[in-house]
């Protein structure tokens, strides 16, 4: 599984890295550090990935 965070949609609310710190980190400005990248998700973190996708208010995170 992979997820992608669209840098044009992300508003930096921080829900994603707050809900899944084992999957995502934040930068000094409050945005996820891997904006615009395809992020590999291990099978152990698939539930966390689905949680961040479901909770992003802008819909900036999607499963590929």
ROMILUM-178771 format. One line per 4 residues: number of its first residue (from 1); their letters; for each residue x, y, z of C-alpha. Coordinates in steps of 0.001 Angstrom, whole numbers. Example, Ala and Ser with C-alpha at 12.3 -4.5 7.8 and 13.67 -1.06 7.14 Angstrom:
// residues 2
1 = AS = 12300 -4500 7800 ~ 13670 -1060 7140
//
This chain:
// residues 64
1 = XXXX = 0 0 0 ~ 1058 3581 -638 ~ -425 6919 331 ~ 96 10336 -1216
5 = XXXX = -296 13772 394 ~ -1264 16424 -2150 ~ 756 19549 -1386 ~ -1843 21737 -3101
9 = XXXX = -4653 20548 -831 ~ -2873 20186 2520 ~ -3601 23084 4894 ~ -1343 21874 7699
13 = XXXX = -3988 21030 10296 ~ -1730 18295 11647 ~ -4322 15579 12127 ~ -2374 13096 10027
17 = XXXX = 854 13101 12006 ~ -1037 13490 15282 ~ -3151 10403 14542 ~ -279 8358 13118
21 = XXXX = 3103 9564 14366 ~ 4501 6129 13523 ~ 3739 6883 9859 ~ 4195 10653 9403
25 = XXXX = 6312 13476 10811 ~ 5824 17243 10729 ~ 8106 20083 9756 ~ 8634 23354 11633
29 = XXXX = 5693 24941 9805 ~ 3213 22242 10842 ~ 2993 20414 7526 ~ 3748 16739 6944
33 = XXXX = 7384 16332 5920 ~ 6580 14172 2885 ~ 4206 16422 949 ~ 3935 15491 -2717
37 = XXXX = 5585 12101 -2240 ~ 4277 8564 -2563 ~ 4764 7012 871 ~ 5204 3257 1236
41 = XXXX = 3057 1835 4009 ~ 4004 -1466 5594 ~ 1221 -3964 6315 ~ 1561 -3178 10036
45 = XXXX = 724 505 9377 ~ -2179 63 6943 ~ -4775 774 9655 ~ -2937 3989 10550
49 = XXXX = -2838 4994 6879 ~ -6566 4436 6492 ~ -7173 6447 9668 ~ -5259 9484 8355
53 = XXXX = -6980 9302 4970 ~ -10393 9242 6657 ~ -9553 12147 8974 ~ -7918 14660 6632
57 = XXXX = -10342 17629 6468 ~ -9168 18647 2989 ~ -9022 15148 1561 ~ -5351 15787 772
61 = XXXX = -4289 12227 1605 ~ -5255 9337 -615 ~ -4444 5677 -928 ~ -2742 4751 -4173
//
